[in-house]
Amino acid sequence: MNYTSPSSRPGGLRLHLNENTAGCSPAVLAALQSMQRTSASEYPDYAWLTEQCERYFRVDPGFVQITNGLDEGLHVMAQAAKLSRPDFDAIVVEPAFEMYAACIAAVGGRQVTVPPMAGLGFPIEAVIAAISHRTRLIYLCDPNNPSGLAIPREHVRRVADAAPQAMVLVDEAYADFSGRTMVPLLDRHRNVVVGRTFAKAHGLAALRVGALIAHPSTLMPIRRILPPFSVNICAAIALRAAMADRAYVDWYVEEARQSRELIYAWCRDHGIPYWPSEGNFVLVNVGNAAKACVEALAVREIHIRDKTGTPGCEGCIRITAGLVEDTKQCLAAMEEWYATRGN
Ligand SMILES: *Cc1c(COP(=O)(O)O)cnc(C)c1O
């Protein structure tokens, strides 16, 4: 399988938001182009799409709620926590995706932060210790953004069992790359909600579509909060086509895997520490040079992420591992920066 890469990149090569650098599947564009005029004029019916999602995620009917991007799913979890206890605590495990803090703050919840462990592994004992009678929400991310590290399934189970009064949102934005999901836990662990997005591996970031997966009784209070038509018809039509084209995602996941290997090899050659990643990105510790490195690449119109402000990521940059040809271009620029950097 091969697909042509984008012919032009206005604004340069974007390797800072973990987007799909190849774009969406051609089948998605074809589906959007065949839309009917009434597709736009009629309020959308999501029943067919939800059923297709349930088959896609291999869950029983009633287990999927589609959302306007996973971000909406992260927000609605905080809103549900607020409704269950106005002065709730929500646990965030650093280094964490910034949206968790934003969602908690948006509803006036109190954030309980678990600091990063040396090596950035999942601090299971500290997470368990952070749980209190006020805890109503725990945000976990597997594989974690920005470290790329996995959370052992046993640890998710322990957290869920230790906090029966809380919901445990497992953000699986990168599950297509890791090949692992906590979905099999959902039957027994009813306080676990899995969050997925079609923004990353499927390349639908601008169309905004994600999903929450949980037992129907767990989803009930969440469904009451969501607006009835928050997923627009373009996203719905795109999602149907994207899920049907598994070959495209398989191809892209393999590109990302090869790109990660190229980034690791470059780091090893230069004695630069990195975290082996299960996502489509790699966290690299370039030390004091992090900001200068990001700026040097930006001059060459290659955008990577400065993570120096994230707890546990001092001195780190995060590079999206997309198409192999894009990664090679980025590493060539990294090589130039490395050769000319001041010591
Ligand atoms: C990108 C990302 C999301 C957001 O997904 P959207 O569907 O674009 O809202 C959520 N969680 C993590 C960890 C992400 O990296």
The ligand as an ORCA input file, in Angstrom:
! r2SCAN-3c Opt
* xyz 0 1
  C      -4.605     14.921     20.562
  C      -5.048     14.441     21.872
  C      -6.389     14.521     22.259
  C      -7.399     15.336     21.494
  O      -8.079     14.698     20.527
  P      -9.170     15.497     19.678
  O     -10.039     14.408     19.175
  O      -8.438     16.224     18.606
  O      -9.910     16.427     20.576
  C      -6.763     13.973     23.470
  N      -5.855     13.383     24.271
  C      -4.558     13.317     23.948
  C      -3.612     12.680     24.881
  C      -4.106     13.854     22.751
  O      -2.804     13.835     22.468
*
